[in-house]
Amino acid sequence: MIDRRKFLASGAALLAAPALMKATRARAAEVTLKLHHFLPPVSNVHKHFLAPWAEELKAASDGRIEIQIFPAMQLGGAPPQLFDQARDGVVDMVWTLAGYTPGRFPKLETFDLPFVAAKRGVVNAQAIQEFAEKSAADELGEVRPLVVWAQDHGVIHSKRPVETMADLKGLKLRSPTRLAAEALKALGATVVSMPVPQVPEALAQGVIDGAVVPWEVVPSVKIHELTGNHTQIPGTPTLYTTAFLVAMNKPKYEGLPDDLRAVLDEHSGQAAAKKAGQMFDDLNAEVIAMAEQRGNRILTLAEDEKAKWIEATKPVIDTWLADVKGKGIEGEALLEDARALVAKYDQAA
């Protein structure tokens, strides 16, 4: 004989099952996207931008979009190959630097020129996102650019103090981009180009005497433990910035359902760029404090010394203008637009 209470309980469970299954389906990812990048998971961009951005998209899509992040080149290849990995569909998304493939993005390189960018990341990020949409869309046509942003002011982290141009003479510095390298050479430094993950070993072995990176990168590669001096450039314009981007495989993007594409678009572009840029600015004080706790010196160029650096690096801009003119690109107009956008967002921030 069937137990009446068990029968009623089993009936209730059957009635509830469709609702439970529906809830489970709502939470299950409909689209899973692999995002590949070059820094370790402890890096600030990973922790404070990429991971929160992935969670934001998951929440906004009611769990239908899930982004799996693979840091430190876990899916293979080298950092300069990331853009092509997104283009070719090896991965769905990448976070990378435009400067990892020198000469490939000559229009975006406008922001890499010396003494064009602002001191604050939130300014540079919004400025270059608008610039990319207006003036460099053709350079990124092989992928779907989800967000383009630029860092805050780059800092010279070195084993010996740098307070004048003379201090740079013969100093072996890791340079982040092609044009930053040209600027550092013009200032007297010896330039060594390498991806960020190679910097700690190069510093430890004496291959380089220092590196030029924003404060945000310092803890993830322990630059504050391997150098003792950190030289900042005062105010705007600053020595350099560089373009970052989250790029998506174009067929993968176009194959998304319309409503999920709309969610992705809503949380990309200028909205994401502003958050990425602000992240750099928010982390600076914390990282500077870490360096100071080790007894490191935080230095700032004098304004008259900065003026000498600006003058010394003008030939880098002149050479770039001539180079892009040979490619049929109106460099003067791009440079004017970049400076105007930096001024626009600097006033608004």
Secondary structure as UniProt FT lines:
FT   HELIX           4..27
FT   STRAND          31..36
FT   TURN            41..42
FT   HELIX           44..45
FT   HELIX           46..50
FT   HELIX           51..60
FT   TURN            61..63
FT   STRAND          65..70
FT   TURN            72..75
FT   HELIX           79..81
FT   HELIX           82..88
FT   STRAND          93..97
FT   HELIX           98..100
FT   TURN            102..103
FT   TURN            106..107
FT   HELIX           108..112
FT   TURN            114..115
FT   HELIX           121..135
FT   HELIX           137..140
FT   TURN            141..142
FT   STRAND          143..150
FT   STRAND          155..158
FT   HELIX           165..168
FT   TURN            169..170
FT   STRAND          172..175
FT   HELIX           178..186
FT   TURN            187..188
FT   STRAND          190..193
FT   HELIX           196..198
FT   HELIX           199..204
FT   TURN            205..206
FT   STRAND          210..213
FT   HELIX           215..217
FT   HELIX           219..221
FT   HELIX           223..226
FT   STRAND          229..232
FT   STRAND          243..249
FT   HELIX           250..254
FT   HELIX           258..266
FT   HELIX           269..293
FT   TURN            294..295
FT   STRAND          297..300
FT   HELIX           303..326
FT   TURN            327..328
FT   HELIX           331..348
//
